[in-house]
């Protein structure tokens, strides 16, 4: 490992530095990340001077907002179990750092510095973590190497490597085997994920199948904000709701006509849909499609100015989709007529059946939901409309599907508690 770190610092780090600097001239997101890290270590040291002394310090790293959401249930349990400990959250993505809201479970939220040996050493000297928890796969060599050299207990949580990952390439695989050897404990999301990781792991490593903390987080989010508090009461009154989330135009070309066909059989049915990209062009395209099918439609931001009923409501607000699924009795999750389906478990956490298009191989949960008959892959307008008519015509069918979705999520919850127990065991 020492030889690899030497090679990495002499050859790879200078190239990475040049890449980020040059890319920052053309890529606004990279430029924001560079600018956001100016005076990072000076500001971090100042923040730490105001923190009370703590016997234990946890450093949790998440690459972006998605990984942060996965880490949140672990953060909550750490704060509850160790109320006097310091909890520090580091982020890589500027989008996550700029948009993250204050978290009562975290003392300091900071960028992770550029992964040079000098910057990482100083960063760790300021934070002085006893535990380093990295979520998923944002593993930076100097960070894990120097943490290990400093005696920090290192955990990789929600670990998995998908089949198409570059980590499987022969040269990269050897480097990754060295990186994974720096972890004291690796918490894997499932048995199939463990099989995919075996080529990176040594036989004597502490590897535990703990499950996926995303399930804990989506369940927690169902209890935070109710859909009824986010939508006009008149939309929900005496209505059956089909909600489509993270939709692209390719999804809407199927979902909206299928909804229209089902509504002609079930007049009280309403559609709430949340486009993945909140752009005026996307809004206009979707609303024009609704109009061409004879549907009364409008945007959530303008709904208060409207009179009468509405068939399809377009939600033009970011960050509330996971809660909005609670308004529906069935859902569609987009992306699956394009590169791949988005998160299906956010909808399933609300105990409703979930539909999606044909491209779902990127989501193990979608595949498993099909097997458990609470997820349904469709390819045509007729397929989706048939499901909607069948389900919304039969309260008993919806209740049965609701129970299956609830069982699916419940059986996969609890990963955060299992990770906490491993940490407690390490301390004791």
C-alpha positions as CSV (number, residue, x, y, z in Angstrom):
1,X,0.0,0.0,0.0
2,X,2.8,2.4,0.8
3,X,4.3,2.0,-2.7
4,X,0.9,2.7,-4.2
5,X,0.4,5.8,-2.2
6,X,3.8,7.0,-3.3
7,X,2.9,6.4,-6.9
8,X,-0.5,8.1,-6.4
9,X,1.0,11.2,-4.9
10,X,3.9,11.6,-7.4
11,X,2.0,10.8,-10.6
12,X,-1.8,10.8,-10.1
13,X,-2.4,13.7,-7.8
14,X,-0.6,16.3,-10.1
15,X,-2.7,15.1,-13.0
16,X,-5.9,15.3,-11.0
17,X,-5.0,18.8,-9.9
18,X,-4.4,19.9,-13.5
19,X,-7.7,18.2,-14.6
20,X,-9.8,20.0,-12.0
21,X,-8.1,23.3,-12.6
22,X,-8.5,23.1,-16.4
23,X,-12.0,21.7,-16.2
24,X,-13.0,24.5,-13.8
25,X,-12.5,26.9,-16.6
26,X,-15.3,25.3,-18.6
27,X,-17.4,23.5,-16.0
28,X,-19.3,25.7,-13.6
29,X,-19.9,22.9,-11.1
30,X,-16.2,22.1,-10.9
31,X,-15.4,25.8,-10.6
32,X,-17.8,26.1,-7.7
33,X,-16.1,23.2,-5.9
34,X,-12.7,24.8,-6.4
35,X,-13.9,28.2,-5.1
36,X,-15.8,26.6,-2.2
37,X,-12.6,25.0,-1.0
38,X,-10.6,28.3,-0.7
39,X,-9.5,28.8,2.9
40,X,-11.2,25.5,3.7
41,X,-8.6,24.4,6.3
42,X,-8.4,27.9,7.9
43,X,-12.2,28.1,8.3
44,X,-12.4,24.5,9.6
45,X,-9.8,25.2,12.2
46,X,-11.7,28.3,13.3
47,X,-14.9,26.3,13.6
48,X,-13.2,23.7,15.7
49,X,-12.0,26.3,18.2
50,X,-15.6,26.9,19.1
51,X,-16.5,23.3,19.7
52,X,-16.6,21.8,23.2
53,X,-14.1,19.0,23.9
54,X,-15.3,15.5,23.1
55,X,-13.9,12.1,23.9
56,X,-15.0,10.7,20.6
57,X,-15.2,12.3,17.1
58,X,-16.9,10.7,14.1
59,X,-16.1,11.9,10.6
60,X,-18.7,10.8,8.1
61,X,-18.0,11.4,4.4
62,X,-20.7,11.5,1.6
63,X,-19.9,12.4,-2.0
64,X,-23.2,14.1,-2.8
65,X,-26.7,14.6,-1.7
66,X,-27.7,11.0,-2.4
67,X,-25.0,9.6,-0.2
68,X,-25.8,12.1,2.4
69,X,-29.4,11.0,2.5
70,X,-28.1,7.4,3.0
71,X,-25.9,8.6,5.9
72,X,-28.7,10.5,7.7
73,X,-30.2,7.6,9.6
74,X,-26.7,6.6,10.8
75,X,-26.1,10.3,11.9
76,X,-29.3,10.3,13.9
77,X,-28.4,7.0,15.7
78,X,-24.8,8.2,16.4
79,X,-26.2,11.4,18.0
80,X,-28.6,9.5,20.1
81,X,-26.1,6.8,21.2
82,X,-23.2,9.3,21.7
83,X,-24.7,12.6,22.7
84,X,-21.4,14.1,23.8
85,X,-19.4,13.0,20.7
86,X,-18.4,15.3,17.9
87,X,-20.0,14.5,14.5
88,X,-18.4,16.0,11.4
89,X,-19.9,15.6,7.9
90,X,-17.7,16.1,4.9
91,X,-19.0,16.4,1.3
92,X,-17.3,16.3,-2.1
93,X,-20.1,17.7,-4.4
94,X,-20.6,21.5,-4.5
95,X,-24.3,20.9,-5.2
96,X,-24.6,19.0,-2.0
97,X,-22.6,21.5,0.1
98,X,-24.5,24.5,-1.3
99,X,-28.0,23.0,-0.8
100,X,-27.6,21.0,2.4
101,X,-29.8,22.2,5.2
102,X,-28.5,22.6,8.8
103,X,-28.6,19.2,10.6
104,X,-29.1,19.1,14.4
105,X,-27.2,15.8,14.4
106,X,-24.0,17.3,12.9
107,X,-21.6,19.8,14.5
108,X,-19.7,20.8,11.4
109,X,-20.4,20.4,7.7
110,X,-17.4,20.9,5.5
111,X,-16.0,20.2,2.1
112,X,-13.6,17.3,1.9
113,X,-10.3,18.9,0.8
114,X,-8.5,18.0,-2.4
115,X,-6.9,14.6,-1.9
116,X,-3.3,15.7,-1.7
117,X,-1.2,14.2,1.1
118,X,-0.5,17.7,2.6
119,X,-4.1,18.8,2.6
120,X,-5.5,15.5,4.0
121,X,-2.9,15.4,6.8
122,X,-3.8,18.9,7.9
123,X,-7.5,18.1,7.6
124,X,-7.2,15.0,9.8
125,X,-5.0,16.9,12.2
126,X,-7.8,19.5,12.7
127,X,-10.7,17.0,12.9
128,X,-8.8,14.3,14.8
129,X,-11.4,11.6,14.1
130,X,-11.7,8.4,16.0
131,X,-14.0,6.9,13.4
132,X,-14.1,7.5,9.6
133,X,-17.3,6.3,7.9
134,X,-17.4,6.6,4.1
135,X,-20.8,6.1,2.4
136,X,-20.9,3.9,-0.6
137,X,-17.8,4.4,-2.8
138,X,-16.3,7.8,-2.7
139,X,-13.0,6.4,-1.5
140,X,-10.0,8.8,-1.7
141,X,-6.7,7.1,-1.3
142,X,-4.9,9.7,0.9
143,X,-7.9,10.1,3.1
144,X,-8.2,6.4,4.0
145,X,-4.5,5.8,4.0
146,X,-3.6,8.6,6.4
147,X,-6.7,7.9,8.6
148,X,-5.5,4.3,8.9
149,X,-1.9,5.4,9.7
150,X,-3.4,7.7,12.5
151,X,-5.2,4.8,14.1
152,X,-8.6,5.9,13.0
153,X,-11.3,3.1,12.9
154,X,-12.4,3.0,9.2
155,X,-15.8,1.9,8.1
156,X,-17.2,1.6,4.5
157,X,-21.0,1.6,4.8
158,X,-23.6,0.7,2.1
159,X,-20.8,-0.9,0.1
160,X,-21.5,-2.2,-3.3
161,X,-19.8,-2.2,-6.8
162,X,-22.1,-2.5,-9.8
163,X,-21.2,-4.8,-12.7
164,X,-20.3,-2.0,-15.1
165,X,-18.0,-0.1,-12.7
166,X,-14.5,0.8,-13.8
167,X,-13.3,-0.7,-10.6
168,X,-13.5,-4.1,-12.3
169,X,-10.9,-3.2,-14.9
170,X,-7.7,-5.2,-14.3
171,X,-5.3,-2.3,-13.4
172,X,-7.9,-0.4,-11.5
173,X,-9.0,-3.5,-9.7
174,X,-5.5,-4.0,-8.2
175,X,-5.5,-0.4,-6.9
176,X,-9.0,-0.8,-5.4
177,X,-7.9,-4.0,-3.7
178,X,-5.3,-1.9,-1.8
179,X,-7.8,0.8,-1.0
180,X,-10.4,-1.7,0.4
181,X,-7.7,-3.2,2.6
182,X,-7.6,0.1,4.5
183,X,-11.0,-0.5,6.0
184,X,-11.4,-2.1,9.4
185,X,-15.1,-2.9,8.7
186,X,-17.0,-3.1,5.4
187,X,-20.8,-3.0,5.7
188,X,-22.3,-4.5,2.5
189,X,-25.9,-3.9,1.4
190,X,-26.7,-7.5,0.3
191,X,-25.4,-11.0,-0.5
192,X,-25.2,-10.2,-4.3
193,X,-23.3,-7.0,-3.5
194,X,-20.9,-9.0,-1.4
195,X,-20.3,-11.4,-4.3
196,X,-19.5,-8.4,-6.5
197,X,-17.0,-7.1,-3.9
198,X,-15.2,-10.3,-3.2
199,X,-12.4,-9.7,-5.8
200,X,-11.5,-6.5,-3.9
201,X,-11.4,-8.0,-0.4
202,X,-9.0,-10.1,1.6
203,X,-10.1,-13.1,3.5
204,X,-9.3,-11.7,6.9
205,X,-11.3,-8.4,6.5
206,X,-14.3,-7.8,8.7
207,X,-17.2,-7.9,6.2
208,X,-20.8,-7.7,7.4
209,X,-24.0,-7.7,5.4
210,X,-25.9,-5.0,7.2
211,X,-28.4,-4.0,4.5
212,X,-29.0,-0.6,2.8
213,X,-29.6,2.5,5.0
214,X,-31.6,4.0,2.2
215,X,-34.6,2.0,3.4
216,X,-34.3,3.5,6.9
217,X,-34.1,7.0,5.4
218,X,-37.1,6.7,3.1
219,X,-39.2,5.3,6.0
220,X,-38.1,8.2,8.2
221,X,-39.0,10.7,5.5
222,X,-42.5,9.4,5.3
223,X,-43.0,10.6,8.9
224,X,-41.4,14.1,8.4
225,X,-43.8,16.0,6.2
226,X,-47.2,14.7,5.1
227,X,-48.3,15.1,1.5
228,X,-51.5,16.8,2.7
229,X,-49.4,19.7,3.9
230,X,-47.8,20.2,0.5
231,X,-50.8,20.0,-1.8
232,X,-54.1,22.0,-2.1
233,X,-56.9,20.3,-0.2
234,X,-59.2,20.5,-3.2
235,X,-56.8,18.3,-5.2
236,X,-57.1,15.4,-2.7
237,X,-60.7,15.8,-1.8
238,X,-62.8,12.8,-2.8
239,X,-60.1,11.8,-5.3
240,X,-58.1,8.7,-6.1
241,X,-54.5,9.7,-6.9
242,X,-52.0,8.3,-9.3
243,X,-48.6,9.9,-8.7
244,X,-45.7,9.9,-11.2
245,X,-42.3,10.9,-10.0
246,X,-39.0,11.9,-11.7
247,X,-40.6,11.7,-15.1
248,X,-38.9,12.5,-18.4
249,X,-40.7,13.3,-21.7
250,X,-40.3,9.6,-22.7
251,X,-42.1,8.6,-19.5
252,X,-44.9,11.2,-19.9
253,X,-45.6,10.0,-23.5
254,X,-46.7,6.7,-21.8
255,X,-48.0,7.8,-18.4
256,X,-50.3,10.7,-19.4
257,X,-52.2,8.8,-22.2
258,X,-52.4,5.7,-19.9
259,X,-53.8,7.9,-17.1
260,X,-56.3,9.5,-19.6
261,X,-57.5,6.0,-20.7
262,X,-58.0,4.9,-17.1
263,X,-59.7,8.1,-16.0
264,X,-62.4,7.6,-18.7
265,X,-63.3,4.4,-16.8
266,X,-62.7,5.9,-13.3
267,X,-63.8,9.6,-13.4
268,X,-62.5,10.4,-9.9
269,X,-58.9,9.5,-10.8
270,X,-56.4,12.3,-10.7
271,X,-52.7,12.5,-11.8
272,X,-50.0,14.3,-9.9
273,X,-46.7,14.2,-11.8
274,X,-43.3,15.6,-10.9
275,X,-40.8,16.1,-13.8
276,X,-37.2,15.1,-13.2
277,X,-36.0,18.4,-14.8
278,X,-37.8,21.5,-13.7
279,X,-37.5,23.5,-16.8
280,X,-40.0,25.7,-18.6
281,X,-39.5,23.7,-21.8
282,X,-40.3,20.4,-20.0
283,X,-43.3,21.9,-18.3
284,X,-44.8,23.3,-21.5
285,X,-44.3,20.0,-23.3
286,X,-46.1,18.0,-20.6
287,X,-48.9,20.5,-20.2
288,X,-49.5,20.6,-24.0
289,X,-49.7,16.8,-24.0
290,X,-52.3,16.9,-21.3
291,X,-54.3,19.6,-23.2
292,X,-54.2,17.5,-26.4
293,X,-55.8,14.6,-24.6
294,X,-58.5,16.8,-23.2
295,X,-57.1,16.9,-19.6
296,X,-57.5,20.0,-17.5
297,X,-54.0,20.6,-16.1
298,X,-51.8,23.2,-14.4
299,X,-48.7,23.8,-12.3
300,X,-48.7,23.6,-8.5
301,X,-47.2,27.1,-8.2
302,X,-50.2,28.6,-10.1
303,X,-53.0,26.4,-8.7
304,X,-54.3,28.9,-6.2
305,X,-55.3,31.2,-9.1
306,X,-57.4,28.5,-10.8
307,X,-61.0,27.7,-10.4
308,X,-62.9,24.5,-10.8
309,X,-61.5,21.0,-11.0
310,X,-58.2,19.8,-12.4
311,X,-57.3,16.4,-13.8
312,X,-53.5,16.5,-13.8
313,X,-51.3,18.6,-11.5
314,X,-47.7,19.3,-12.5
315,X,-45.5,19.8,-9.4
316,X,-42.9,22.5,-10.2
317,X,-41.2,22.5,-6.9
318,X,-37.9,20.7,-6.0
319,X,-37.2,18.4,-3.0
320,X,-40.7,17.2,-2.1
321,X,-41.2,14.2,-4.3
322,X,-40.4,11.6,-1.6
323,X,-43.1,13.1,0.6
324,X,-45.6,13.6,-2.2
325,X,-45.8,9.8,-2.9
326,X,-47.8,9.7,0.3
327,X,-50.7,11.3,-1.5
328,X,-51.1,8.5,-4.0
329,X,-52.6,5.0,-4.0
330,X,-50.3,3.9,-6.8
331,X,-47.1,5.3,-8.3
332,X,-45.0,5.4,-11.4
333,X,-41.2,6.1,-11.2
334,X,-39.6,7.7,-14.2
335,X,-36.2,7.2,-16.0
336,X,-37.1,3.7,-17.1
337,X,-37.9,4.7,-20.7
338,X,-34.4,6.3,-20.8
339,X,-31.1,5.4,-19.1
340,X,-32.7,3.6,-16.1
341,X,-35.3,3.9,-13.4
342,X,-34.9,6.3,-10.6
343,X,-35.4,5.5,-6.9
344,X,-38.4,3.1,-6.5
345,X,-38.1,2.7,-2.7
346,X,-39.2,6.3,-2.0
347,X,-42.6,5.4,-3.4
348,X,-42.7,1.9,-1.9
349,X,-42.0,3.3,1.6
350,X,-45.5,4.8,1.4
351,X,-47.0,1.3,1.0
352,X,-48.2,1.7,-2.5
353,X,-47.7,-0.4,-5.7
354,X,-45.1,1.0,-8.0
355,X,-44.9,0.9,-11.8
356,X,-42.0,1.8,-14.0
357,X,-40.8,1.3,-17.6
358,X,-38.7,-1.5,-19.1
359,X,-35.2,-0.3,-18.2
360,X,-34.7,-1.3,-14.6
361,X,-31.5,-3.3,-14.5
362,X,-29.7,-0.4,-12.8
363,X,-32.0,-0.9,-9.8
364,X,-31.8,-4.1,-7.7
365,X,-34.8,-2.9,-5.7
366,X,-37.0,-2.6,-8.8
367,X,-36.1,-6.1,-9.9
368,X,-36.8,-7.4,-6.4
369,X,-40.1,-5.6,-6.3
370,X,-41.2,-7.2,-9.5
371,X,-40.3,-10.6,-7.9
372,X,-42.3,-9.7,-4.8
373,X,-45.3,-8.5,-6.9
374,X,-45.3,-5.0,-5.5
375,X,-43.5,-3.5,-8.5
376,X,-44.6,-3.7,-12.1
377,X,-42.7,-3.1,-15.3
378,X,-44.7,-1.8,-18.2
379,X,-43.7,-1.1,-21.8
380,X,-46.9,0.4,-23.4
381,X,-49.8,2.7,-22.7
382,X,-52.2,-0.2,-22.7
383,X,-50.2,-2.1,-20.1
384,X,-50.1,0.8,-17.7
385,X,-53.8,1.8,-18.2
386,X,-54.8,-1.9,-17.6
387,X,-53.1,-1.9,-14.2
388,X,-54.6,1.5,-13.2
389,X,-58.1,0.4,-14.1
390,X,-57.7,-3.0,-12.3
391,X,-56.3,-1.4,-9.2
392,X,-58.4,1.7,-8.8
393,X,-61.6,-0.3,-9.5
394,X,-60.9,-2.6,-6.6
395,X,-60.1,-1.3,-3.1
396,X,-59.3,-4.9,-2.1
397,X,-56.6,-5.2,-4.8
398,X,-55.0,-1.9,-3.7
399,X,-55.0,-3.0,-0.1
400,X,-53.4,-6.3,-1.0
401,X,-50.7,-4.5,-3.0
402,X,-50.2,-2.0,-0.2
403,X,-49.5,-4.8,2.2
404,X,-46.9,-6.3,-0.1
405,X,-45.1,-3.0,-0.6
406,X,-45.0,-2.5,3.2
407,X,-43.6,-6.0,3.8
408,X,-40.9,-5.4,1.1
409,X,-39.7,-2.2,2.8
410,X,-40.0,-3.5,6.4
411,X,-37.9,-6.6,5.5
412,X,-35.0,-4.4,4.3
413,X,-35.0,-1.8,7.1
414,X,-32.7,-1.8,10.1
415,X,-29.3,-1.4,8.4
416,X,-28.5,1.8,10.3
417,X,-29.1,0.0,13.7
418,X,-26.8,-2.8,12.6
419,X,-24.1,-0.4,11.6
420,X,-24.4,1.4,15.0
421,X,-24.1,-1.9,16.8
422,X,-20.8,-2.6,15.0
423,X,-19.5,0.8,16.0
424,X,-20.5,0.3,19.7
425,X,-18.8,-3.1,19.6
426,X,-15.6,-1.6,18.2
427,X,-15.6,1.1,21.0
428,X,-16.2,-1.5,23.8
